[in-house]
Amino acid sequence: MAQKSKDKSTYTSIVGLGILVTLMWISDRILYPFGGWPMLRIINYVLMIAAVVLIIQKFIKLTKQANK
């Protein structure tokens, strides 16, 4: 029972991070349509890349647990 709860929280965090990355990408397109504020865009892209890497790590961890 505890394993299902842990898997569900992992799925929830993966979905939440995916939504966060999507919102960050949309806000990037809305706030900086003409290439303004390059440092803020760089910070935004670094945070998006970090979130995507975290999603991939969580997904790999989840698939390894499923294979056991």
PDB file of N, CA, C and O in Angstrom:
ATOM      1  N   MET A   1       0.817  -1.198   0.000  1.00  0.00           N
ATOM      2  CA  MET A   1       0.000   0.000   0.000  1.00  0.00           C
ATOM      3  C   MET A   1       0.858   1.258   0.000  1.00  0.00           C
ATOM      4  O   MET A   1       0.534   2.241  -0.666  1.00  0.00           O
ATOM      5  N   ALA A   2       1.960   1.219   0.755  1.00  0.00           N
ATOM      6  CA  ALA A   2       2.834   2.393   0.833  1.00  0.00           C
ATOM      7  C   ALA A   2       3.503   2.655  -0.510  1.00  0.00           C
ATOM      8  O   ALA A   2       3.746   3.805  -0.877  1.00  0.00           O
ATOM      9  N   GLN A   3       3.803   1.570  -1.247  1.00  0.00           N
ATOM     10  CA  GLN A   3       4.447   1.732  -2.556  1.00  0.00           C
ATOM     11  C   GLN A   3       3.522   2.444  -3.536  1.00  0.00           C
ATOM     12  O   GLN A   3       3.976   3.292  -4.304  1.00  0.00           O
ATOM     13  N   LYS A   4       2.238   2.114  -3.522  1.00  0.00           N
ATOM     14  CA  LYS A   4       1.291   2.786  -4.413  1.00  0.00           C
ATOM     15  C   LYS A   4       1.183   4.265  -4.082  1.00  0.00           C
ATOM     16  O   LYS A   4       1.081   5.104  -4.977  1.00  0.00           O
ATOM     17  N   SER A   5       1.206   4.579  -2.804  1.00  0.00           N
ATOM     18  CA  SER A   5       1.141   5.981  -2.380  1.00  0.00           C
ATOM     19  C   SER A   5       2.383   6.733  -2.840  1.00  0.00           C
ATOM     20  O   SER A   5       2.300   7.883  -3.272  1.00  0.00           O
ATOM     21  N   LYS A   6       3.537   6.074  -2.742  1.00  0.00           N
ATOM     22  CA  LYS A   6       4.790   6.697  -3.180  1.00  0.00           C
ATOM     23  C   LYS A   6       4.781   6.903  -4.693  1.00  0.00           C
ATOM     24  O   LYS A   6       5.202   7.953  -5.179  1.00  0.00           O
ATOM     25  N   ASP A   7       4.301   5.899  -5.444  1.00  0.00           N
ATOM     26  CA  ASP A   7       4.215   6.027  -6.897  1.00  0.00           C
ATOM     27  C   ASP A   7       3.264   7.150  -7.292  1.00  0.00           C
ATOM     28  O   ASP A   7       3.539   7.909  -8.222  1.00  0.00           O
ATOM     29  N   LYS A   8       2.145   7.252  -6.580  1.00  0.00           N
ATOM     30  CA  LYS A   8       1.171   8.295  -6.884  1.00  0.00           C
ATOM     31  C   LYS A   8       1.767   9.678  -6.646  1.00  0.00           C
ATOM     32  O   LYS A   8       1.535  10.596  -7.433  1.00  0.00           O
ATOM     33  N   SER A   9       2.533   9.835  -5.564  1.00  0.00           N
ATOM     34  CA  SER A   9       3.155  11.136  -5.305  1.00  0.00           C
ATOM     35  C   SER A   9       4.226  11.438  -6.343  1.00  0.00           C
ATOM     36  O   SER A   9       4.433  12.598  -6.700  1.00  0.00           O
ATOM     37  N   THR A  10       4.913  10.400  -6.833  1.00  0.00           N
ATOM     38  CA  THR A  10       5.903  10.614  -7.888  1.00  0.00           C
ATOM     39  C   THR A  10       5.217  11.039  -9.176  1.00  0.00           C
ATOM     40  O   THR A  10       5.674  11.966  -9.845  1.00  0.00           O
ATOM     41  N   TYR A  11       4.121  10.368  -9.533  1.00  0.00           N
ATOM     42  CA  TYR A  11       3.355  10.776 -10.711  1.00  0.00           C
ATOM     43  C   TYR A  11       2.864  12.212 -10.569  1.00  0.00           C
ATOM     44  O   TYR A  11       2.928  12.993 -11.519  1.00  0.00           O
ATOM     45  N   THR A  12       2.376  12.555  -9.388  1.00  0.00           N
ATOM     46  CA  THR A  12       1.874  13.906  -9.146  1.00  0.00           C
ATOM     47  C   THR A  12       2.984  14.935  -9.298  1.00  0.00           C
ATOM     48  O   THR A  12       2.771  15.999  -9.880  1.00  0.00           O
ATOM     49  N   SER A  13       4.169  14.624  -8.777  1.00  0.00           N
ATOM     50  CA  SER A  13       5.271  15.577  -8.904  1.00  0.00           C
ATOM     51  C   SER A  13       5.733  15.702 -10.353  1.00  0.00           C
ATOM     52  O   SER A  13       6.110  16.790 -10.787  1.00  0.00           O
ATOM     53  N   ILE A  14       5.709  14.601 -11.106  1.00  0.00           N
ATOM     54  CA  ILE A  14       6.089  14.666 -12.522  1.00  0.00           C
ATOM     55  C   ILE A  14       5.099  15.531 -13.292  1.00  0.00           C
ATOM     56  O   ILE A  14       5.502  16.374 -14.092  1.00  0.00           O
ATOM     57  N   VAL A  15       3.815  15.326 -13.055  1.00  0.00           N
ATOM     58  CA  VAL A  15       2.790  16.129 -13.735  1.00  0.00           C
ATOM     59  C   VAL A  15       2.899  17.593 -13.319  1.00  0.00           C
ATOM     60  O   VAL A  15       2.789  18.488 -14.158  1.00  0.00           O
ATOM     61  N   GLY A  16       3.114  17.836 -12.037  1.00  0.00           N
ATOM     62  CA  GLY A  16       3.258  19.210 -11.556  1.00  0.00           C
ATOM     63  C   GLY A  16       4.446  19.914 -12.178  1.00  0.00           C
ATOM     64  O   GLY A  16       4.346  21.076 -12.569  1.00  0.00           O
ATOM     65  N   LEU A  17       5.576  19.215 -12.274  1.00  0.00           N
ATOM     66  CA  LEU A  17       6.748  19.815 -12.910  1.00  0.00           C
ATOM     67  C   LEU A  17       6.510  20.054 -14.398  1.00  0.00           C
ATOM     68  O   LEU A  17       6.977  21.050 -14.949  1.00  0.00           O
ATOM     69  N   GLY A  18       5.789  19.149 -15.046  1.00  0.00           N
ATOM     70  CA  GLY A  18       5.455  19.351 -16.455  1.00  0.00           C
ATOM     71  C   GLY A  18       4.591  20.582 -16.667  1.00  0.00           C
ATOM     72  O   GLY A  18       4.797  21.348 -17.608  1.00  0.00           O
ATOM     73  N   ILE A  19       3.626  20.760 -15.784  1.00  0.00           N
ATOM     74  CA  ILE A  19       2.776  21.956 -15.859  1.00  0.00           C
ATOM     75  C   ILE A  19       3.603  23.207 -15.601  1.00  0.00           C
ATOM     76  O   ILE A  19       3.413  24.226 -16.266  1.00  0.00           O
ATOM     77  N   LEU A  20       4.525  23.136 -14.634  1.00  0.00           N
ATOM     78  CA  LEU A  20       5.392  24.277 -14.332  1.00  0.00           C
ATOM     79  C   LEU A  20       6.246  24.661 -15.537  1.00  0.00           C
ATOM     80  O   LEU A  20       6.366  25.842 -15.865  1.00  0.00           O
ATOM     81  N   VAL A  21       6.841  23.666 -16.197  1.00  0.00           N
ATOM     82  CA  VAL A  21       7.664  23.948 -17.377  1.00  0.00           C
ATOM     83  C   VAL A  21       6.814  24.558 -18.482  1.00  0.00           C
ATOM     84  O   VAL A  21       7.248  25.497 -19.150  1.00  0.00           O
ATOM     85  N   THR A  22       5.610  24.037 -18.682  1.00  0.00           N
ATOM     86  CA  THR A  22       4.718  24.586 -19.705  1.00  0.00           C
ATOM     87  C   THR A  22       4.359  26.033 -19.405  1.00  0.00           C
ATOM     88  O   THR A  22       4.378  26.875 -20.303  1.00  0.00           O
ATOM     89  N   LEU A  23       4.032  26.327 -18.158  1.00  0.00           N
ATOM     90  CA  LEU A  23       3.705  27.705 -17.783  1.00  0.00           C
ATOM     91  C   LEU A  23       4.908  28.631 -17.928  1.00  0.00           C
ATOM     92  O   LEU A  23       4.762  29.785 -18.332  1.00  0.00           O
ATOM     93  N   MET A  24       6.099  28.128 -17.597  1.00  0.00           N
ATOM     94  CA  MET A  24       7.300  28.949 -17.762  1.00  0.00           C
ATOM     95  C   MET A  24       7.549  29.247 -19.231  1.00  0.00           C
ATOM     96  O   MET A  24       7.946  30.358 -19.582  1.00  0.00           O
ATOM     97  N   TRP A  25       7.318  28.251 -20.102  1.00  0.00           N
ATOM     98  CA  TRP A  25       7.517  28.459 -21.531  1.00  0.00           C
ATOM     99  C   TRP A  25       6.506  29.468 -22.073  1.00  0.00           C
ATOM    100  O   TRP A  25       6.860  30.345 -22.861  1.00  0.00           O
ATOM    101  N   ILE A  26       5.247  29.342 -21.650  1.00  0.00           N
ATOM    102  CA  ILE A  26       4.213  30.284 -22.091  1.00  0.00           C
ATOM    103  C   ILE A  26       4.531  31.692 -21.600  1.00  0.00           C
ATOM    104  O   ILE A  26       4.408  32.656 -22.355  1.00  0.00           O
ATOM    105  N   SER A  27       4.938  31.813 -20.337  1.00  0.00           N
ATOM    106  CA  SER A  27       5.266  33.148 -19.815  1.00  0.00           C
ATOM    107  C   SER A  27       6.468  33.732 -20.538  1.00  0.00           C
ATOM    108  O   SER A  27       6.545  34.946 -20.727  1.00  0.00           O
ATOM    109  N   ASP A  28       7.407  32.886 -20.947  1.00  0.00           N
ATOM    110  CA  ASP A  28       8.553  33.375 -21.714  1.00  0.00           C
ATOM    111  C   ASP A  28       8.094  33.959 -23.039  1.00  0.00           C
ATOM    112  O   ASP A  28       8.589  35.002 -23.467  1.00  0.00           O
ATOM    113  N   ARG A  29       7.155  33.296 -23.687  1.00  0.00           N
ATOM    114  CA  ARG A  29       6.652  33.785 -24.977  1.00  0.00           C
ATOM    115  C   ARG A  29       5.818  35.054 -24.818  1.00  0.00           C
ATOM    116  O   ARG A  29       5.823  35.910 -25.702  1.00  0.00           O
ATOM    117  N   ILE A  30       5.110  35.181 -23.711  1.00  0.00           N
ATOM    118  CA  ILE A  30       4.266  36.359 -23.497  1.00  0.00           C
ATOM    119  C   ILE A  30       5.095  37.551 -23.032  1.00  0.00           C
ATOM    120  O   ILE A  30       4.928  38.658 -23.544  1.00  0.00           O
ATOM    121  N   LEU A  31       5.990  37.333 -22.062  1.00  0.00           N
ATOM    122  CA  LEU A  31       6.718  38.445 -21.456  1.00  0.00           C
ATOM    123  C   LEU A  31       7.877  38.954 -22.307  1.00  0.00           C
ATOM    124  O   LEU A  31       8.205  40.140 -22.268  1.00  0.00           O
ATOM    125  N   TYR A  32       8.491  38.067 -23.071  1.00  0.00           N
ATOM    126  CA  TYR A  32       9.668  38.463 -23.838  1.00  0.00           C
ATOM    127  C   TYR A  32       9.501  38.136 -25.322  1.00  0.00           C
ATOM    128  O   TYR A  32      10.297  37.370 -25.865  1.00  0.00           O
ATOM    129  N   PRO A  33       8.496  38.691 -25.989  1.00  0.00           N
ATOM    130  CA  PRO A  33       8.260  38.303 -27.385  1.00  0.00           C
ATOM    131  C   PRO A  33       9.302  38.850 -28.357  1.00  0.00           C
ATOM    132  O   PRO A  33       9.489  38.288 -29.436  1.00  0.00           O
ATOM    133  N   PHE A  34       9.977  39.927 -27.996  1.00  0.00           N
ATOM    134  CA  PHE A  34      10.913  40.549 -28.929  1.00  0.00           C
ATOM    135  C   PHE A  34      12.355  40.450 -28.457  1.00  0.00           C
ATOM    136  O   PHE A  34      13.206  41.217 -28.907  1.00  0.00           O
ATOM    137  N   GLY A  35      12.640  39.522 -27.565  1.00  0.00           N
ATOM    138  CA  GLY A  35      14.013  39.271 -27.143  1.00  0.00           C
ATOM    139  C   GLY A  35      14.533  40.223 -26.086  1.00  0.00           C
ATOM    140  O   GLY A  35      15.747  40.352 -25.926  1.00  0.00           O
ATOM    141  N   GLY A  36      13.651  40.894 -25.359  1.00  0.00           N
ATOM    142  CA  GLY A  36      14.095  41.794 -24.307  1.00  0.00           C
ATOM    143  C   GLY A  36      14.512  41.041 -23.049  1.00  0.00           C
ATOM    144  O   GLY A  36      14.206  39.858 -22.901  1.00  0.00           O
ATOM    145  N   TRP A  37      15.197  41.714 -22.155  1.00  0.00           N
ATOM    146  CA  TRP A  37      15.645  41.182 -20.878  1.00  0.00           C
ATOM    147  C   TRP A  37      16.392  39.855 -21.041  1.00  0.00           C
ATOM    148  O   TRP A  37      15.898  38.817 -20.600  1.00  0.00           O
ATOM    149  N   PRO A  38      17.564  39.870 -21.662  1.00  0.00           N
ATOM    150  CA  PRO A  38      18.261  38.601 -21.934  1.00  0.00           C
ATOM    151  C   PRO A  38      18.670  37.825 -20.676  1.00  0.00           C
ATOM    152  O   PRO A  38      18.647  36.594 -20.689  1.00  0.00           O
ATOM    153  N   MET A  39      19.040  38.511 -19.597  1.00  0.00           N
ATOM    154  CA  MET A  39      19.442  37.778 -18.386  1.00  0.00           C
ATOM    155  C   MET A  39      18.254  37.047 -17.755  1.00  0.00           C
ATOM    156  O   MET A  39      18.399  35.921 -17.281  1.00  0.00           O
ATOM    157  N   LEU A  40      17.087  37.684 -17.749  1.00  0.00           N
ATOM    158  CA  LEU A  40      15.905  37.009 -17.209  1.00  0.00           C
ATOM    159  C   LEU A  40      15.518  35.809 -18.065  1.00  0.00           C
ATOM    160  O   LEU A  40      15.079  34.785 -17.543  1.00  0.00           O
ATOM    161  N   ARG A  41      15.680  35.934 -19.368  1.00  0.00           N
ATOM    162  CA  ARG A  41      15.379  34.796 -20.248  1.00  0.00           C
ATOM    163  C   ARG A  41      16.345  33.657 -20.002  1.00  0.00           C
ATOM    164  O   ARG A  41      15.946  32.493 -19.992  1.00  0.00           O
ATOM    165  N   ILE A  42      17.630  33.986 -19.801  1.00  0.00           N
ATOM    166  CA  ILE A  42      18.623  32.945 -19.536  1.00  0.00           C
ATOM    167  C   ILE A  42      18.288  32.223 -18.232  1.00  0.00           C
ATOM    168  O   ILE A  42      18.342  30.995 -18.167  1.00  0.00           O
ATOM    169  N   ILE A  43      17.943  32.984 -17.196  1.00  0.00           N
ATOM    170  CA  ILE A  43      17.570  32.375 -15.919  1.00  0.00           C
ATOM    171  C   ILE A  43      16.334  31.497 -16.091  1.00  0.00           C
ATOM    172  O   ILE A  43      16.267  30.399 -15.537  1.00  0.00           O
ATOM    173  N   ASN A  44      15.361  31.975 -16.854  1.00  0.00           N
ATOM    174  CA  ASN A  44      14.143  31.203 -17.106  1.00  0.00           C
ATOM    175  C   ASN A  44      14.473  29.897 -17.828  1.00  0.00           C
ATOM    176  O   ASN A  44      13.942  28.843 -17.476  1.00  0.00           O
ATOM    177  N   TYR A  45      15.347  29.960 -18.837  1.00  0.00           N
ATOM    178  CA  TYR A  45      15.711  28.752 -19.568  1.00  0.00           C
ATOM    179  C   TYR A  45      16.486  27.776 -18.691  1.00  0.00           C
ATOM    180  O   TYR A  45      16.281  26.566 -18.783  1.00  0.00           O
ATOM    181  N   VAL A  46      17.375  28.288 -17.840  1.00  0.00           N
ATOM    182  CA  VAL A  46      18.127  27.409 -16.939  1.00  0.00           C
ATOM    183  C   VAL A  46      17.174  26.691 -15.982  1.00  0.00           C
ATOM    184  O   VAL A  46      17.321  25.494 -15.737  1.00  0.00           O
ATOM    185  N   LEU A  47      16.201  27.424 -15.445  1.00  0.00           N
ATOM    186  CA  LEU A  47      15.223  26.796 -14.551  1.00  0.00           C
ATOM    187  C   LEU A  47      14.361  25.772 -15.288  1.00  0.00           C
ATOM    188  O   LEU A  47      14.035  24.723 -14.734  1.00  0.00           O
ATOM    189  N   MET A  48      13.991  26.072 -16.538  1.00  0.00           N
ATOM    190  CA  MET A  48      13.204  25.104 -17.313  1.00  0.00           C
ATOM    191  C   MET A  48      14.015  23.846 -17.591  1.00  0.00           C
ATOM    192  O   MET A  48      13.488  22.739 -17.488  1.00  0.00           O
ATOM    193  N   ILE A  49      15.284  23.999 -17.941  1.00  0.00           N
ATOM    194  CA  ILE A  49      16.138  22.838 -18.202  1.00  0.00           C
ATOM    195  C   ILE A  49      16.302  22.009 -16.932  1.00  0.00           C
ATOM    196  O   ILE A  49      16.262  20.779 -16.983  1.00  0.00           O
ATOM    197  N   ALA A  50      16.487  22.679 -15.794  1.00  0.00           N
ATOM    198  CA  ALA A  50      16.615  21.958 -14.522  1.00  0.00           C
ATOM    199  C   ALA A  50      15.338  21.178 -14.204  1.00  0.00           C
ATOM    200  O   ALA A  50      15.404  20.047 -13.723  1.00  0.00           O
ATOM    201  N   ALA A  51      14.187  21.777 -14.470  1.00  0.00           N
ATOM    202  CA  ALA A  51      12.915  21.088 -14.216  1.00  0.00           C
ATOM    203  C   ALA A  51      12.751  19.886 -15.143  1.00  0.00           C
ATOM    204  O   ALA A  51      12.260  18.841 -14.715  1.00  0.00           O
ATOM    205  N   VAL A  52      13.152  20.020 -16.398  1.00  0.00           N
ATOM    206  CA  VAL A  52      13.054  18.898 -17.342  1.00  0.00           C
ATOM    207  C   VAL A  52      13.986  17.767 -16.912  1.00  0.00           C
ATOM    208  O   VAL A  52      13.607  16.597 -16.973  1.00  0.00           O
ATOM    209  N   VAL A  53      15.197  18.104 -16.480  1.00  0.00           N
ATOM    210  CA  VAL A  53      16.127  17.082 -15.998  1.00  0.00           C
ATOM    211  C   VAL A  53      15.551  16.374 -14.773  1.00  0.00           C
ATOM    212  O   VAL A  53      15.680  15.157 -14.645  1.00  0.00           O
ATOM    213  N   LEU A  54      14.923  17.120 -13.882  1.00  0.00           N
ATOM    214  CA  LEU A  54      14.296  16.530 -12.701  1.00  0.00           C
ATOM    215  C   LEU A  54      13.154  15.593 -13.091  1.00  0.00           C
ATOM    216  O   LEU A  54      12.988  14.530 -12.492  1.00  0.00           O
ATOM    217  N   ILE A  55      12.368  15.986 -14.092  1.00  0.00           N
ATOM    218  CA  ILE A  55      11.290  15.119 -14.585  1.00  0.00           C
ATOM    219  C   ILE A  55      11.866  13.815 -15.122  1.00  0.00           C
ATOM    220  O   ILE A  55      11.351  12.737 -14.826  1.00  0.00           O
ATOM    221  N   ILE A  56      12.931  13.912 -15.907  1.00  0.00           N
ATOM    222  CA  ILE A  56      13.552  12.714 -16.482  1.00  0.00           C
ATOM    223  C   ILE A  56      14.099  11.811 -15.382  1.00  0.00           C
ATOM    224  O   ILE A  56      13.937  10.593 -15.441  1.00  0.00           O
ATOM    225  N   GLN A  57      14.750  12.405 -14.373  1.00  0.00           N
ATOM    226  CA  GLN A  57      15.279  11.609 -13.268  1.00  0.00           C
ATOM    227  C   GLN A  57      14.167  10.890 -12.511  1.00  0.00           C
ATOM    228  O   GLN A  57      14.305   9.713 -12.178  1.00  0.00           O
ATOM    229  N   LYS A  58      13.079  11.581 -12.240  1.00  0.00           N
ATOM    230  CA  LYS A  58      11.963  10.959 -11.527  1.00  0.00           C
ATOM    231  C   LYS A  58      11.337   9.841 -12.362  1.00  0.00           C
ATOM    232  O   LYS A  58      10.957   8.800 -11.825  1.00  0.00           O
ATOM    233  N   PHE A  59      11.230  10.057 -13.674  1.00  0.00           N
ATOM    234  CA  PHE A  59      10.658   9.039 -14.544  1.00  0.00           C
ATOM    235  C   PHE A  59      11.552   7.803 -14.592  1.00  0.00           C
ATOM    236  O   PHE A  59      11.055   6.678 -14.548  1.00  0.00           O
ATOM    237  N   ILE A  60      12.865   8.004 -14.680  1.00  0.00           N
ATOM    238  CA  ILE A  60      13.795   6.874 -14.687  1.00  0.00           C
ATOM    239  C   ILE A  60      13.712   6.114 -13.365  1.00  0.00           C
ATOM    240  O   ILE A  60      13.703   4.883 -13.354  1.00  0.00           O
ATOM    241  N   LYS A  61      13.653   6.840 -12.261  1.00  0.00           N
ATOM    242  CA  LYS A  61      13.536   6.205 -10.950  1.00  0.00           C
ATOM    243  C   LYS A  61      12.246   5.394 -10.853  1.00  0.00           C
ATOM    244  O   LYS A  61      12.234   4.292 -10.303  1.00  0.00           O
ATOM    245  N   LEU A  62      11.176   5.944 -11.385  1.00  0.00           N
ATOM    246  CA  LEU A  62       9.889   5.256 -11.345  1.00  0.00           C
ATOM    247  C   LEU A  62       9.915   3.985 -12.191  1.00  0.00           C
ATOM    248  O   LEU A  62       9.375   2.960 -11.775  1.00  0.00           O
ATOM    249  N   THR A  63      10.533   4.034 -13.365  1.00  0.00           N
ATOM    250  CA  THR A  63      10.598   2.840 -14.213  1.00  0.00           C
ATOM    251  C   THR A  63      11.515   1.784 -13.613  1.00  0.00           C
ATOM    252  O   THR A  63      11.253   0.591 -13.761  1.00  0.00           O
ATOM    253  N   LYS A  64      12.587   2.198 -12.939  1.00  0.00           N
ATOM    254  CA  LYS A  64      13.455   1.220 -12.279  1.00  0.00           C
ATOM    255  C   LYS A  64      12.717   0.521 -11.146  1.00  0.00           C
ATOM    256  O   LYS A  64      12.891  -0.680 -10.937  1.00  0.00           O
ATOM    257  N   GLN A  65      11.888   1.272 -10.411  1.00  0.00           N
ATOM    258  CA  GLN A  65      11.112   0.663  -9.333  1.00  0.00           C
ATOM    259  C   GLN A  65      10.074  -0.304  -9.892  1.00  0.00           C
ATOM    260  O   GLN A  65       9.771  -1.318  -9.264  1.00  0.00           O
ATOM    261  N   ALA A  66       9.535  -0.003 -11.052  1.00  0.00           N
ATOM    262  CA  ALA A  66       8.518  -0.871 -11.651  1.00  0.00           C
ATOM    263  C   ALA A  66       9.132  -2.171 -12.159  1.00  0.00           C
ATOM    264  O   ALA A  66       8.457  -3.200 -12.200  1.00  0.00           O
ATOM    265  N   ASN A  67      10.406  -2.135 -12.545  1.00  0.00           N
ATOM    266  CA  ASN A  67      11.059  -3.331 -13.071  1.00  0.00           C
ATOM    267  C   ASN A  67      11.495  -4.291 -11.975  1.00  0.00           C
ATOM    268  O   ASN A  67      11.825  -5.441 -12.268  1.00  0.00           O
ATOM    269  N   LYS A  68      11.505  -3.856 -10.736  1.00  0.00           N
ATOM    270  CA  LYS A  68      11.934  -4.731  -9.628  1.00  0.00           C
ATOM    271  C   LYS A  68      10.877  -5.738  -9.284  1.00  0.00           C
ATOM    272  O   LYS A  68      11.069  -6.550  -8.379  1.00  0.00           O
TER     273      LYS A  68
END
